[in-house]
Amino acid sequence: MLRCISGMLLLQSCHGMTVSLQSIKAISSSGARMKDDAQILSFIEQNLYLMKDRPNVFQHDDFHVGNLIVKEGRLAGVIDFNRWDWGDPVHEFLKAGMFSSEISIPFTMGTIKGYHGNREPDEKFWTLYSLYLAMTIISSIVWILKVRPVELPIMVEKLERVLEDHHYFDSIVPRWYLEVHEYETGSL
């Protein structure tokens, strides 16, 4: 959540992290600054109102293809529940864009469409999805610097791919989804 306390802009997102603008400046001085980070923060600020009165449900909070166990071609289990929490069900999908879409776009699209009863997600879903993803861009840098700083280049590369998928949040629907959807519907 983005809010102003005593003149200090705060961004609170996943991983239980709260990021101030001072932290963002510290990130940039570490060489980890994200391209167009002001645009990311502006997108967040413009869409925060959408979080008001959202459902609060139990969620895995790290659901992606890397946390699934497949045995003999069938789903055998889901692992890595150490990040479970309560929150907006749309928040559960942000890892799809960060991790699953790298490995399997059909799986990622199937997860999203399955949640929507095999219908196309509406604009509110995509805006919330993009909002949570944008918030995670900032908190992921803080998290990786704190937990695994040697993996910073890997995380930055992943986040830059996500940003490019969304044209730095000029688009709420990711490029990987649009390209497949346009191909499937013949609207290329």
HELIX and SHEET records of a PDB file:
HELIX    1   1 CYS A   14  GLY A   16  5                                   3    
HELIX    2   2 LEU A   21  SER A   29  1                                   9    
HELIX    3   3 ASP A   37  ASN A   47  1                                  11    
HELIX    4   4 LEU A   48  MET A   51  5                                   4    
HELIX    5   5 VAL A   65  ASN A   67  5                                   3    
HELIX    6   6 PHE A   81  ARG A   83  5                                   3    
HELIX    7   7 PRO A   89  PHE A   93  5                                   5    
HELIX    8   8 LEU A   94  LYS A   95  1                                   2    
HELIX    9   9 ALA A   96  SER A  100  3                                   5    
HELIX   10  10 SER A  101  ILE A  103  1                                   3    
HELIX   11  11 ILE A  105  TYR A  115  1                                  11    
HELIX   12  12 GLU A  123  VAL A  147  1                                  25    
HELIX   13  13 PRO A  149  GLU A  151  5                                   3    
HELIX   14  14 LEU A  152  ASP A  165  1                                  14    
HELIX   15  15 HIS A  167  PHE A  169  5                                   3    
HELIX   16  16 ARG A  175  THR A  185  1                                  11    
SHEET    1   A 3 LEU A   2  ILE A   5  0                                        
SHEET    2   A 3 MET A   8  GLN A  12 -1                                        
SHEET    3   A 3 THR A  18  SER A  20 -1                                        
SHEET    1   B 2 VAL A  57  GLN A  59  0                                        
SHEET    2   B 2 ASP A  85  GLY A  87 -1                                        
SHEET    1   C 2 LEU A  68  LYS A  71  0                                        
SHEET    2   C 2 ARG A  74  VAL A  78 -1                                        
END                                                                             
